[in-house]
Amino acid sequence: MIMTVAQLEQELEMMEIPNESYSIMVGGLPNEKLCLVKEETWQVYYSERGNKSGLKVFETEAEACEFFLKKIQRYASK
């Protein structure tokens, strides 16, 4: 299945991941959040003290969404 941002948001809701732990399609550098944005490319990073930490760049929405979901599951299980 090819995941979209809308499907990712639904999945996060079903998993009861707190909204304050992530930022999707907002951009900028919100503090202490896992972020997914579309600039020239799809980007997933952890925003921390004004820095993009662990930046990963993807060509497609599906790749970025799948990576984001795996990453947030790891944070949530801590």
All heavy atoms as a GROMACS GRO file, in nm:
protein
  633
    1MET      N    1   0.083  -0.119   0.000
    1MET     CA    2   0.000   0.000   0.000
    1MET      C    3   0.087   0.125   0.000
    1MET      O    4   0.185   0.132   0.072
    1MET     CB    5  -0.089  -0.001   0.125
    1MET     CG    6  -0.183   0.118   0.129
    1MET     SD    7  -0.281   0.124   0.281
    1MET     CE    8  -0.172   0.218   0.384
    2ILE      N    9   0.051   0.221  -0.081
    2ILE     CA   10   0.125   0.347  -0.087
    2ILE      C   11   0.059   0.445   0.011
    2ILE      O   12  -0.059   0.478  -0.004
    2ILE     CB   13   0.127   0.404  -0.230
    2ILE    CG1   14   0.204   0.307  -0.320
    2ILE    CG2   15   0.187   0.543  -0.232
    2ILE    CD1   16   0.204   0.344  -0.466
    3MET      N   17   0.135   0.488   0.110
    3MET     CA   18   0.081   0.573   0.214
    3MET      C   19   0.087   0.721   0.175
    3MET      O   20   0.185   0.766   0.118
    3MET     CB   21   0.158   0.552   0.344
    3MET     CG   22   0.098   0.626   0.462
    3MET     SD   23   0.188   0.595   0.616
    3MET     CE   24   0.133   0.429   0.651
    4THR      N   25  -0.020   0.794   0.208
    4THR     CA   26  -0.024   0.938   0.187
    4THR      C   27  -0.019   1.008   0.323
    4THR      O   28  -0.035   0.943   0.427
    4THR     CB   29  -0.155   0.981   0.117
    4THR    OG1   30  -0.265   0.951   0.205
    4THR    CG2   31  -0.173   0.912  -0.017
    5VAL      N   32  -0.001   1.139   0.322
    5VAL     CA   33   0.000   1.216   0.446
    5VAL      C   34  -0.131   1.199   0.521
    5VAL      O   35  -0.132   1.180   0.642
    5VAL     CB   36   0.030   1.366   0.416
    5VAL    CG1   37   0.000   1.453   0.536
    5VAL    CG2   38   0.175   1.382   0.373
    6ALA      N   39  -0.243   1.201   0.449
    6ALA     CA   40  -0.374   1.184   0.513
    6ALA      C   41  -0.383   1.048   0.584
    6ALA      O   42  -0.432   1.038   0.697
    6ALA     CB   43  -0.486   1.199   0.410
    7GLN      N   44  -0.336   0.944   0.518
    7GLN     CA   45  -0.338   0.810   0.579
    7GLN      C   46  -0.245   0.803   0.700
    7GLN      O   47  -0.277   0.739   0.799
    7GLN     CB   48  -0.298   0.704   0.476
    7GLN     CG   49  -0.405   0.683   0.370
    7GLN     CD   50  -0.352   0.604   0.252
    7GLN    OE1   51  -0.238   0.622   0.208
    7GLN    NE2   52  -0.435   0.515   0.199
    8LEU      N   53  -0.131   0.868   0.689
    8LEU     CA   54  -0.036   0.873   0.800
    8LEU      C   55  -0.100   0.938   0.922
    8LEU      O   56  -0.091   0.886   1.032
    8LEU     CB   57   0.090   0.950   0.759
    8LEU     CG   58   0.191   0.977   0.870
    8LEU    CD1   59   0.247   0.847   0.926
    8LEU    CD2   60   0.303   1.066   0.819
    9GLU      N   61  -0.168   1.049   0.900
    9GLU     CA   62  -0.234   1.119   1.011
    9GLU      C   63  -0.340   1.031   1.077
    9GLU      O   64  -0.352   1.027   1.200
    9GLU     CB   65  -0.294   1.252   0.963
    9GLU     CG   66  -0.185   1.354   0.934
    9GLU     CD   67  -0.236   1.482   0.870
    9GLU    OE1   68  -0.333   1.477   0.791
    9GLU    OE2   69  -0.177   1.588   0.898
   10GLN      N   70  -0.416   0.957   0.995
   10GLN     CA   71  -0.517   0.865   1.049
   10GLN      C   72  -0.451   0.756   1.132
   10GLN      O   73  -0.498   0.720   1.239
   10GLN     CB   74  -0.598   0.801   0.936
   10GLN     CG   75  -0.695   0.894   0.869
   10GLN     CD   76  -0.765   0.828   0.750
   10GLN    OE1   77  -0.714   0.732   0.691
   10GLN    NE2   78  -0.880   0.881   0.714
   11GLU      N   79  -0.343   0.702   1.080
   11GLU     CA   80  -0.269   0.595   1.148
   11GLU      C   81  -0.218   0.643   1.284
   11GLU      O   82  -0.230   0.574   1.385
   11GLU     CB   83  -0.154   0.549   1.060
   11GLU     CG   84  -0.083   0.426   1.107
   11GLU     CD   85  -0.163   0.297   1.094
   11GLU    OE1   86  -0.250   0.286   1.004
   11GLU    OE2   87  -0.139   0.207   1.176
   12LEU      N   88  -0.163   0.763   1.288
   12LEU     CA   89  -0.110   0.819   1.413
   12LEU      C   90  -0.222   0.837   1.515
   12LEU      O   91  -0.203   0.812   1.634
   12LEU     CB   92  -0.040   0.952   1.387
   12LEU     CG   93   0.087   0.944   1.302
   12LEU    CD1   94   0.133   1.082   1.262
   12LEU    CD2   95   0.197   0.868   1.374
   13GLU      N   96  -0.338   0.879   1.466
   13GLU     CA   97  -0.455   0.896   1.554
   13GLU      C   98  -0.498   0.762   1.612
   13GLU      O   99  -0.524   0.750   1.732
   13GLU     CB  100  -0.569   0.960   1.475
   13GLU     CG  101  -0.666   1.036   1.562
   13GLU     CD  102  -0.764   1.114   1.478
   13GLU    OE1  103  -0.723   1.212   1.412
   13GLU    OE2  104  -0.883   1.076   1.478
   14MET      N  105  -0.506   0.660   1.526
   14MET     CA  106  -0.547   0.526   1.571
   14MET      C  107  -0.447   0.469   1.674
   14MET      O  108  -0.486   0.399   1.766
   14MET     CB  109  -0.559   0.429   1.454
   14MET     CG  110  -0.682   0.454   1.369
   14MET     SD  111  -0.718   0.324   1.246
   14MET     CE  112  -0.561   0.273   1.185
   15MET      N  113  -0.319   0.502   1.656
   15MET     CA  114  -0.215   0.453   1.747
   15MET      C  115  -0.209   0.538   1.875
   15MET      O  116  -0.131   0.508   1.964
   15MET     CB  117  -0.079   0.457   1.677
   15MET     CG  118  -0.067   0.358   1.565
   15MET     SD  119   0.077   0.392   1.459
   15MET     CE  120   0.210   0.387   1.575
   16GLU      N  121  -0.290   0.645   1.878
   16GLU     CA  122  -0.295   0.735   1.992
   16GLU      C  123  -0.160   0.798   2.023
   16GLU      O  124  -0.119   0.812   2.139
   16GLU     CB  125  -0.353   0.665   2.116
   16GLU     CG  126  -0.496   0.619   2.092
   16GLU     CD  127  -0.559   0.551   2.212
   16GLU    OE1  128  -0.490   0.523   2.311
   16GLU    OE2  129  -0.680   0.523   2.203
   17ILE      N  130  -0.088   0.837   1.917
   17ILE     CA  131   0.038   0.909   1.932
   17ILE      C  132   0.001   1.055   1.964
   17ILE      O  133  -0.076   1.115   1.890
   17ILE     CB  134   0.121   0.905   1.801
   17ILE    CG1  135   0.145   0.761   1.754
   17ILE    CG2  136   0.250   0.984   1.818
   17ILE    CD1  137   0.255   0.685   1.819
   18PRO      N  138   0.053   1.112   2.072
   18PRO     CA  139   0.015   1.250   2.107
   18PRO      C  140   0.053   1.351   1.999
   18PRO      O  141   0.165   1.347   1.948
   18PRO     CB  142   0.094   1.277   2.236
   18PRO     CG  143   0.156   1.149   2.276
   18PRO     CD  144   0.147   1.053   2.163
   19ASN      N  145  -0.040   1.441   1.966
   19ASN     CA  146  -0.017   1.544   1.864
   19ASN      C  147   0.107   1.627   1.891
   19ASN      O  148   0.174   1.672   1.799
   19ASN     CB  149  -0.136   1.641   1.856
   19ASN     CG  150  -0.257   1.578   1.793
   19ASN    OD1  151  -0.251   1.465   1.745
   19ASN    ND2  152  -0.367   1.650   1.791
   20GLU      N  153   0.135   1.650   2.018
   20GLU     CA  154   0.248   1.737   2.051
   20GLU      C  155   0.384   1.673   2.024
   20GLU      O  156   0.486   1.738   2.033
   20GLU     CB  157   0.240   1.788   2.196
   20GLU     CG  158   0.237   1.683   2.303
   20GLU     CD  159   0.096   1.635   2.337
   20GLU    OE1  160  -0.004   1.673   2.272
   20GLU    OE2  161   0.084   1.555   2.432
   21SER      N  162   0.386   1.546   1.984
   21SER     CA  163   0.514   1.480   1.956
   21SER      C  164   0.554   1.486   1.809
   21SER      O  165   0.663   1.443   1.774
   21SER     CB  166   0.511   1.335   2.005
   21SER     OG  167   0.414   1.262   1.935
   22TYR      N  168   0.468   1.542   1.724
   22TYR     CA  169   0.504   1.550   1.581
   22TYR      C  170   0.442   1.672   1.513
   22TYR      O  171   0.353   1.736   1.566
   22TYR     CB  172   0.462   1.423   1.507
   22TYR     CG  173   0.313   1.394   1.509
   22TYR    CD1  174   0.229   1.448   1.412
   22TYR    CD2  175   0.257   1.314   1.607
   22TYR    CE1  176   0.093   1.422   1.413
   22TYR    CE2  177   0.122   1.286   1.609
   22TYR     CZ  178   0.040   1.342   1.511
   22TYR     OH  179  -0.094   1.316   1.512
   23SER      N  180   0.494   1.700   1.394
   23SER     CA  181   0.448   1.812   1.311
   23SER      C  182   0.447   1.765   1.166
   23SER      O  183   0.551   1.724   1.114
   23SER     CB  184   0.542   1.930   1.329
   23SER     OG  185   0.512   2.032   1.238
   24ILE      N  186   0.330   1.767   1.103
   24ILE     CA  187   0.319   1.720   0.965
   24ILE      C  188   0.275   1.833   0.874
   24ILE      O  189   0.172   1.895   0.898
   24ILE     CB  190   0.219   1.601   0.956
   24ILE    CG1  191   0.273   1.484   1.039
   24ILE    CG2  192   0.198   1.560   0.811
   24ILE    CD1  193   0.182   1.363   1.042
   25MET      N  194   0.355   1.859   0.773
   25MET     CA  195   0.326   1.957   0.668
   25MET      C  196   0.312   2.100   0.721
   25MET      O  197   0.249   2.184   0.658
   25MET     CB  198   0.200   1.918   0.589
   25MET     CG  199   0.207   1.780   0.527
   25MET     SD  200   0.350   1.752   0.422
   25MET     CE  201   0.304   1.847   0.278
   26VAL      N  202   0.374   2.130   0.836
   26VAL     CA  203   0.368   2.265   0.891
   26VAL      C  204   0.497   2.339   0.857
   26VAL      O  205   0.496   2.456   0.822
   26VAL     CB  206   0.346   2.262   1.045
   26VAL    CG1  207   0.351   2.402   1.102
   26VAL    CG2  208   0.214   2.194   1.076
   27GLY      N  209   0.609   2.268   0.865
   27GLY     CA  210   0.738   2.331   0.835
   27GLY      C  211   0.793   2.404   0.956
   27GLY      O  212   0.736   2.400   1.064
   28GLY      N  213   0.903   2.472   0.934
   28GLY     CA  214   0.968   2.543   1.043
   28GLY      C  215   1.038   2.447   1.136
   28GLY      O  216   1.064   2.333   1.101
   29LEU      N  217   1.068   2.496   1.255
   29LEU     CA  218   1.142   2.416   1.350
   29LEU      C  219   1.073   2.415   1.486
   29LEU      O  220   1.121   2.475   1.582
   29LEU     CB  221   1.285   2.470   1.363
   29LEU     CG  222   1.370   2.457   1.236
   29LEU    CD1  223   1.491   2.546   1.241
   29LEU    CD2  224   1.410   2.313   1.212
   30PRO      N  225   0.957   2.349   1.495
   30PRO     CA  226   0.891   2.340   1.625
   30PRO      C  227   0.981   2.263   1.721
   30PRO      O  228   1.050   2.171   1.678
   30PRO     CB  229   0.762   2.264   1.595
   30PRO     CG  230   0.792   2.188   1.471
   30PRO     CD  231   0.891   2.270   1.394
   31ASN      N  232   0.984   2.298   1.846
   31ASN     CA  233   1.077   2.236   1.940
   31ASN      C  234   1.036   2.094   1.980
   31ASN      O  235   0.921   2.070   2.012
   31ASN     CB  236   1.093   2.323   2.064
   31ASN     CG  237   1.219   2.289   2.141
   31ASN    OD1  238   1.319   2.252   2.083
   31ASN    ND2  239   1.213   2.298   2.271
   32GLU      N  240   1.136   2.003   1.975
   32GLU     CA  241   1.118   1.866   2.023
   32GLU      C  242   1.005   1.791   1.952
   32GLU      O  243   0.921   1.730   2.016
   32GLU     CB  244   1.091   1.865   2.175
   32GLU     CG  245   1.193   1.941   2.257
   32GLU     CD  246   1.328   1.872   2.269
   32GLU    OE1  247   1.329   1.749   2.282
   32GLU    OE2  248   1.430   1.940   2.262
   33LYS      N  249   1.002   1.796   1.820
   33LYS     CA  250   0.900   1.724   1.744
   33LYS      C  251   0.963   1.652   1.625
   33LYS      O  252   1.059   1.700   1.566
   33LYS     CB  253   0.794   1.820   1.688
   33LYS     CG  254   0.706   1.881   1.795
   33LYS     CD  255   0.598   1.966   1.733
   33LYS     CE  256   0.525   2.042   1.839
   33LYS     NZ  257   0.385   2.016   1.846
   34LEU      N  258   0.903   1.539   1.589
   34LEU     CA  259   0.938   1.471   1.466
   34LEU      C  260   0.857   1.538   1.356
   34LEU      O  261   0.737   1.556   1.369
   34LEU     CB  262   0.905   1.322   1.474
   34LEU     CG  263   0.953   1.238   1.356
   34LEU    CD1  264   1.105   1.240   1.344
   34LEU    CD2  265   0.904   1.096   1.368
   35CYS      N  266   0.924   1.581   1.248
   35CYS     CA  267   0.860   1.662   1.145
   35CYS      C  268   0.863   1.593   1.009
   35CYS      O  269   0.960   1.525   0.974
   35CYS     CB  270   0.931   1.796   1.131
   35CYS     SG  271   0.937   1.890   1.285
   36LEU      N  272   0.756   1.616   0.932
   36LEU     CA  273   0.746   1.571   0.793
   36LEU      C  274   0.704   1.693   0.711
   36LEU      O  275   0.602   1.754   0.742
   36LEU     CB  276   0.641   1.461   0.780
   36LEU     CG  277   0.603   1.418   0.637
   36LEU    CD1  278   0.717   1.345   0.570
   36LEU    CD2  279   0.481   1.332   0.639
   37VAL      N  280   0.787   1.730   0.614
   37VAL     CA  281   0.756   1.847   0.530
   37VAL      C  282   0.786   1.817   0.384
   37VAL      O  283   0.863   1.728   0.352
   37VAL     CB  284   0.836   1.973   0.572
   37VAL    CG1  285   0.798   2.019   0.712
   37VAL    CG2  286   0.985   1.951   0.562
   38LYS      N  287   0.724   1.897   0.298
   38LYS     CA  288   0.752   1.889   0.154
   38LYS      C  289   0.810   2.023   0.114
   38LYS      O  290   0.743   2.125   0.120
   38LYS     CB  291   0.620   1.862   0.079
   38LYS     CG  292   0.632   1.875  -0.074
   38LYS     CD  293   0.683   1.748  -0.136
   38LYS     CE  294   0.665   1.743  -0.285
   38LYS     NZ  295   0.771   1.805  -0.361
   39GLU      N  296   0.938   2.024   0.082
   39GLU     CA  297   1.000   2.146   0.028
   39GLU      C  298   1.029   2.113  -0.118
   39GLU      O  299   0.937   2.081  -0.189
   39GLU     CB  300   1.121   2.184   0.114
   39GLU     CG  301   1.073   2.232   0.251
   39GLU     CD  302   1.184   2.267   0.349
   39GLU    OE1  303   1.303   2.255   0.315
   39GLU    OE2  304   1.150   2.307   0.461
   40GLU      N  305   1.155   2.118  -0.161
   40GLU     CA  306   1.182   2.067  -0.297
   40GLU      C  307   1.170   1.915  -0.298
   40GLU      O  308   1.136   1.853  -0.397
   40GLU     CB  309   1.323   2.104  -0.346
   40GLU     CG  310   1.346   2.251  -0.368
   40GLU     CD  311   1.386   2.324  -0.240
   40GLU    OE1  312   1.476   2.276  -0.168
   40GLU    OE2  313   1.326   2.428  -0.211
   41THR      N  314   1.200   1.858  -0.181
   41THR     CA  315   1.191   1.713  -0.162
   41THR      C  316   1.109   1.688  -0.035
   41THR      O  317   1.080   1.780   0.039
   41THR     CB  318   1.332   1.653  -0.140
   41THR    OG1  319   1.394   1.721  -0.030
   41THR    CG2  320   1.418   1.665  -0.264
   42TRP      N  321   1.074   1.564  -0.012
   42TRP     CA  322   1.008   1.526   0.114
   42TRP      C  323   1.117   1.510   0.219
   42TRP      O  324   1.220   1.448   0.192
   42TRP     CB  325   0.933   1.394   0.095
   42TRP     CG  326   0.811   1.410   0.011
   42TRP    CD1  327   0.802   1.395  -0.125
   42TRP    CD2  328   0.680   1.447   0.055
   42TRP    NE1  329   0.674   1.421  -0.166
   42TRP    CE2  330   0.597   1.453  -0.058
   42TRP    CE3  331   0.625   1.476   0.180
   42TRP    CZ2  332   0.462   1.486  -0.050
   42TRP    CZ3  333   0.491   1.509   0.188
   42TRP    CH2  334   0.411   1.514   0.074
   43GLN      N  335   1.095   1.567   0.337
   43GLN     CA  336   1.195   1.561   0.443
   43GLN      C  337   1.132   1.514   0.574
   43GLN      O  338   1.022   1.554   0.608
   43GLN     CB  339   1.257   1.699   0.467
   43GLN     CG  340   1.327   1.755   0.346
   43GLN     CD  341   1.385   1.893   0.373
   43GLN    OE1  342   1.381   1.944   0.485
   43GLN    NE2  343   1.440   1.954   0.270
   44VAL      N  344   1.208   1.429   0.643
   44VAL     CA  345   1.170   1.387   0.778
   44VAL      C  346   1.289   1.420   0.867
   44VAL      O  347   1.403   1.388   0.833
   44VAL     CB  348   1.140   1.236   0.785
   44VAL    CG1  349   1.110   1.192   0.928
   44VAL    CG2  350   1.022   1.201   0.694
   45TYR      N  351   1.262   1.488   0.978
   45TYR     CA  352   1.369   1.524   1.071
   45TYR      C  353   1.312   1.545   1.210
   45TYR      O  354   1.192   1.563   1.227
   45TYR     CB  355   1.444   1.650   1.025
   45TYR     CG  356   1.355   1.771   1.007
   45TYR    CD1  357   1.330   1.860   1.112
   45TYR    CD2  358   1.294   1.796   0.884
   45TYR    CE1  359   1.247   1.970   1.094
   45TYR    CE2  360   1.212   1.906   0.865
   45TYR     CZ  361   1.189   1.993   0.972
   45TYR     OH  362   1.107   2.102   0.954
   46TYR      N  363   1.402   1.542   1.308
   46TYR     CA  364   1.362   1.574   1.444
   46TYR      C  365   1.406   1.717   1.469
   46TYR      O  366   1.521   1.752   1.448
   46TYR     CB  367   1.428   1.478   1.544
   46TYR     CG  368   1.374   1.495   1.684
   46TYR    CD1  369   1.248   1.446   1.717
   46TYR    CD2  370   1.446   1.561   1.781
   46TYR    CE1  371   1.195   1.462   1.844
   46TYR    CE2  372   1.395   1.578   1.909
   46TYR     CZ  373   1.269   1.529   1.939
   46TYR     OH  374   1.217   1.546   2.065
   47SER      N  375   1.312   1.800   1.508
   47SER     CA  376   1.341   1.941   1.533
   47SER      C  377   1.375   1.959   1.680
   47SER      O  378   1.297   1.924   1.768
   47SER     CB  379   1.218   2.025   1.497
   47SER     OG  380   1.243   2.160   1.527
   48GLU      N  381   1.494   2.012   1.702
   48GLU     CA  382   1.544   2.023   1.840
   48GLU      C  383   1.626   2.149   1.852
   48GLU      O  384   1.724   2.167   1.779
   48GLU     CB  385   1.629   1.899   1.866
   48GLU     CG  386   1.677   1.879   2.003
   48GLU     CD  387   1.747   1.745   2.017
   48GLU    OE1  388   1.816   1.701   1.924
   48GLU    OE2  389   1.730   1.684   2.122
   49ARG      N  390   1.583   2.240   1.937
   49ARG     CA  391   1.654   2.367   1.961
   49ARG      C  392   1.689   2.439   1.831
   49ARG      O  393   1.802   2.482   1.811
   49ARG     CB  394   1.782   2.342   2.042
   49ARG     CG  395   1.755   2.295   2.182
   49ARG     CD  396   1.884   2.293   2.264
   49ARG     NE  397   1.876   2.189   2.364
   49ARG     CZ  398   1.931   2.068   2.352
   49ARG    NH1  399   1.999   2.035   2.246
   49ARG    NH2  400   1.918   1.980   2.448
   50GLY      N  401   1.594   2.447   1.739
   50GLY     CA  402   1.616   2.520   1.615
   50GLY      C  403   1.701   2.449   1.511
   50GLY      O  404   1.744   2.509   1.413
   51ASN      N  405   1.726   2.320   1.529
   51ASN     CA  406   1.805   2.244   1.433
   51ASN      C  407   1.726   2.126   1.378
   51ASN      O  408   1.644   2.069   1.447
   51ASN     CB  409   1.932   2.188   1.500
   51ASN     CG  410   2.027   2.297   1.541
   51ASN    OD1  411   2.060   2.383   1.462
   51ASN    ND2  412   2.069   2.294   1.666
   52LYS      N  413   1.757   2.091   1.252
   52LYS     CA  414   1.700   1.970   1.192
   52LYS      C  415   1.798   1.857   1.222
   52LYS      O  416   1.903   1.846   1.161
   52LYS     CB  417   1.687   1.986   1.040
   52LYS     CG  418   1.578   2.081   0.997
   52LYS     CD  419   1.568   2.085   0.845
   52LYS     CE  420   1.461   2.182   0.800
   52LYS     NZ  421   1.449   2.184   0.654
   53SER      N  422   1.761   1.774   1.315
   53SER     CA  423   1.846   1.664   1.357
   53SER      C  424   1.803   1.536   1.284
   53SER      O  425   1.685   1.508   1.272
   53SER     CB  426   1.830   1.650   1.508
   53SER     OG  427   1.887   1.533   1.555
   54GLY      N  428   1.900   1.460   1.235
   54GLY     CA  429   1.871   1.332   1.169
   54GLY      C  430   1.791   1.348   1.041
   54GLY      O  431   1.705   1.265   1.011
   55LEU      N  432   1.818   1.452   0.964
   55LEU     CA  433   1.744   1.481   0.841
   55LEU      C  434   1.755   1.367   0.740
   55LEU      O  435   1.865   1.322   0.709
   55LEU     CB  436   1.796   1.610   0.778
   55LEU     CG  437   1.739   1.648   0.641
   55LEU    CD1  438   1.590   1.681   0.651
   55LEU    CD2  439   1.814   1.766   0.583
   56LYS      N  440   1.641   1.322   0.691
   56LYS     CA  441   1.635   1.222   0.583
   56LYS      C  442   1.552   1.282   0.472
   56LYS      O  443   1.448   1.343   0.496
   56LYS     CB  444   1.567   1.093   0.630
   56LYS     CG  445   1.640   1.023   0.741
   56LYS     CD  446   1.750   0.936   0.687
   56LYS     CE  447   1.812   0.855   0.799
   56LYS     NZ  448   1.949   0.818   0.774
   57VAL      N  449   1.598   1.264   0.348
   57VAL     CA  450   1.532   1.322   0.230
   57VAL      C  451   1.478   1.210   0.143
   57VAL      O  452   1.544   1.108   0.124
   57VAL     CB  453   1.634   1.408   0.150
   57VAL    CG1  454   1.571   1.464   0.024
   57VAL    CG2  455   1.686   1.521   0.238
   58PHE      N  456   1.355   1.229   0.093
   58PHE     CA  457   1.288   1.127   0.013
   58PHE      C  458   1.235   1.187  -0.116
   58PHE      O  459   1.197   1.303  -0.120
   58PHE     CB  460   1.173   1.065   0.092
   58PHE     CG  461   1.217   1.000   0.220
   58PHE    CD1  462   1.219   1.072   0.338
   58PHE    CD2  463   1.260   0.869   0.221
   58PHE    CE1  464   1.263   1.014   0.456
   58PHE    CE2  465   1.303   0.810   0.340
   58PHE     CZ  466   1.305   0.882   0.456
   59GLU      N  467   1.226   1.103  -0.218
   59GLU     CA  468   1.171   1.146  -0.348
   59GLU      C  469   1.018   1.144  -0.348
   59GLU      O  470   0.955   1.223  -0.415
   59GLU     CB  471   1.222   1.054  -0.460
   59GLU     CG  472   1.371   1.065  -0.486
   59GLU     CD  473   1.412   1.203  -0.535
   59GLU    OE1  474   1.345   1.258  -0.626
   59GLU    OE2  475   1.510   1.257  -0.481
   60THR      N  476   0.960   1.050  -0.273
   60THR     CA  477   0.814   1.034  -0.280
   60THR      C  478   0.748   1.052  -0.145
   60THR      O  479   0.809   1.030  -0.039
   60THR     CB  480   0.776   0.893  -0.333
   60THR    OG1  481   0.811   0.797  -0.233
   60THR    CG2  482   0.844   0.861  -0.465
   61GLU      N  483   0.623   1.090  -0.149
   61GLU     CA  484   0.539   1.106  -0.030
   61GLU      C  485   0.531   0.973   0.046
   61GLU      O  486   0.545   0.970   0.169
   61GLU     CB  487   0.400   1.152  -0.072
   61GLU     CG  488   0.303   1.170   0.041
   61GLU     CD  489   0.166   1.220  -0.005
   61GLU    OE1  490   0.143   1.231  -0.128
   61GLU    OE2  491   0.082   1.247   0.081
   62ALA      N  492   0.511   0.864  -0.027
   62ALA     CA  493   0.495   0.732   0.036
   62ALA      C  494   0.619   0.693   0.116
   62ALA      O  495   0.608   0.647   0.229
   62ALA     CB  496   0.463   0.628  -0.070
   63GLU      N  497   0.738   0.711   0.057
   63GLU     CA  498   0.862   0.676   0.127
   63GLU      C  499   0.877   0.758   0.255
   63GLU      O  500   0.912   0.704   0.360
   63GLU     CB  501   0.983   0.705   0.037
   63GLU     CG  502   1.001   0.609  -0.078
   63GLU     CD  503   1.114   0.654  -0.170
   63GLU    OE1  504   1.124   0.773  -0.203
   63GLU    OE2  505   1.194   0.565  -0.207
   64ALA      N  506   0.849   0.887   0.245
   64ALA     CA  507   0.862   0.975   0.360
   64ALA      C  508   0.762   0.936   0.470
   64ALA      O  509   0.799   0.931   0.587
   64ALA     CB  510   0.842   1.121   0.318
   65CYS      N  511   0.639   0.908   0.432
   65CYS     CA  512   0.536   0.870   0.529
   65CYS      C  513   0.570   0.739   0.599
   65CYS      O  514   0.554   0.728   0.721
   65CYS     CB  515   0.400   0.859   0.460
   65CYS     SG  516   0.329   1.018   0.415
   66GLU      N  517   0.617   0.642   0.524
   66GLU     CA  518   0.651   0.512   0.582
   66GLU      C  519   0.767   0.524   0.680
   66GLU      O  520   0.766   0.467   0.788
   66GLU     CB  521   0.682   0.411   0.472
   66GLU     CG  522   0.555   0.364   0.401
   66GLU     CD  523   0.580   0.295   0.268
   66GLU    OE1  524   0.690   0.238   0.251
   66GLU    OE2  525   0.489   0.297   0.184
   67PHE      N  526   0.868   0.603   0.641
   67PHE     CA  527   0.983   0.625   0.729
   67PHE      C  528   0.938   0.696   0.857
   67PHE      O  529   0.976   0.659   0.968
   67PHE     CB  530   1.091   0.707   0.657
   67PHE     CG  531   1.210   0.736   0.744
   67PHE    CD1  532   1.310   0.642   0.760
   67PHE    CD2  533   1.221   0.857   0.810
   67PHE    CE1  534   1.420   0.668   0.841
   67PHE    CE2  535   1.330   0.884   0.892
   67PHE     CZ  536   1.430   0.789   0.908
   68PHE      N  537   0.855   0.801   0.841
   68PHE     CA  538   0.805   0.879   0.954
   68PHE      C  539   0.731   0.788   1.052
   68PHE      O  540   0.752   0.794   1.173
   68PHE     CB  541   0.712   0.989   0.903
   68PHE     CG  542   0.662   1.082   1.009
   68PHE    CD1  543   0.727   1.202   1.035
   68PHE    CD2  544   0.549   1.051   1.084
   68PHE    CE1  545   0.681   1.288   1.133
   68PHE    CE2  546   0.502   1.137   1.183
   68PHE     CZ  547   0.569   1.255   1.207
   69LEU      N  548   0.645   0.702   0.999
   69LEU     CA  549   0.566   0.612   1.083
   69LEU      C  550   0.656   0.518   1.163
   69LEU      O  551   0.638   0.500   1.283
   69LEU     CB  552   0.466   0.533   0.997
   69LEU     CG  553   0.368   0.446   1.074
   69LEU    CD1  554   0.284   0.530   1.170
   69LEU    CD2  555   0.278   0.371   0.978
   70LYS      N  556   0.757   0.459   1.097
   70LYS     CA  557   0.849   0.369   1.167
   70LYS      C  558   0.923   0.444   1.278
   70LYS      O  559   0.940   0.394   1.388
   70LYS     CB  560   0.951   0.310   1.069
   70LYS     CG  561   0.892   0.200   0.984
   70LYS     CD  562   1.000   0.131   0.902
   70LYS     CE  563   0.939   0.034   0.805
   70LYS     NZ  564   0.961   0.068   0.666
   71LYS      N  565   0.967   0.564   1.246
   71LYS     CA  566   1.044   0.645   1.341
   71LYS      C  567   0.957   0.684   1.461
   71LYS      O  568   1.002   0.673   1.575
   71LYS     CB  569   1.095   0.769   1.268
   71LYS     CG  570   1.198   0.845   1.342
   71LYS     CD  571   1.329   0.835   1.269
   71LYS     CE  572   1.431   0.924   1.336
   71LYS     NZ  573   1.559   0.861   1.346
   72ILE      N  574   0.836   0.730   1.438
   72ILE     CA  575   0.750   0.774   1.548
   72ILE      C  576   0.710   0.655   1.636
   72ILE      O  577   0.695   0.670   1.757
   72ILE     CB  578   0.627   0.853   1.499
   72ILE    CG1  579   0.565   0.936   1.612
   72ILE    CG2  580   0.519   0.764   1.443
   72ILE    CD1  581   0.604   1.078   1.614
   73GLN      N  582   0.701   0.537   1.578
   73GLN     CA  583   0.668   0.418   1.657
   73GLN      C  584   0.781   0.390   1.756
   73GLN      O  585   0.758   0.351   1.869
   73GLN     CB  586   0.646   0.296   1.566
   73GLN     CG  587   0.512   0.301   1.496
   73GLN     CD  588   0.497   0.193   1.392
   73GLN    OE1  589   0.591   0.161   1.320
   73GLN    NE2  590   0.378   0.137   1.382
   74ARG      N  591   0.905   0.414   1.712
   74ARG     CA  592   1.020   0.393   1.801
   74ARG      C  593   1.016   0.493   1.917
   74ARG      O  594   1.041   0.457   2.030
   74ARG     CB  595   1.152   0.407   1.724
   74ARG     CG  596   1.208   0.271   1.689
   74ARG     CD  597   1.342   0.280   1.623
   74ARG     NE  598   1.319   0.261   1.480
   74ARG     CZ  599   1.376   0.332   1.386
   74ARG    NH1  600   1.460   0.429   1.414
   74ARG    NH2  601   1.351   0.308   1.260
   75TYR      N  602   0.987   0.620   1.885
   75TYR     CA  603   0.978   0.722   1.992
   75TYR      C  604   0.865   0.688   2.088
   75TYR      O  605   0.878   0.703   2.208
   75TYR     CB  606   0.951   0.861   1.933
   75TYR     CG  607   1.071   0.925   1.867
   75TYR    CD1  608   1.063   0.974   1.737
   75TYR    CD2  609   1.192   0.939   1.935
   75TYR    CE1  610   1.172   1.034   1.676
   75TYR    CE2  611   1.302   0.998   1.875
   75TYR     CZ  612   1.291   1.045   1.746
   75TYR     OH  613   1.399   1.105   1.686
   76ALA      N  614   0.752   0.644   2.035
   76ALA     CA  615   0.634   0.618   2.116
   76ALA      C  616   0.653   0.500   2.210
   76ALA      O  617   0.593   0.496   2.316
   76ALA     CB  618   0.513   0.595   2.025
   77SER      N  619   0.736   0.407   2.170
   77SER     CA  620   0.752   0.287   2.253
   77SER      C  621   0.851   0.308   2.366
   77SER      O  622   0.873   0.219   2.448
   77SER     CB  623   0.795   0.168   2.166
   77SER     OG  624   0.921   0.193   2.109
   78LYS      N  625   0.913   0.425   2.374
   78LYS     CA  626   1.010   0.453   2.481
   78LYS      C  627   0.939   0.483   2.610
   78LYS      O  628   0.833   0.538   2.615
   78LYS     CB  629   1.100   0.572   2.444
   78LYS     CG  630   1.203   0.532   2.341
   78LYS     CD  631   1.296   0.646   2.312
   78LYS     CE  632   1.400   0.606   2.211
   78LYS     NZ  633   1.485   0.714   2.172
   0.00000   0.00000   0.00000
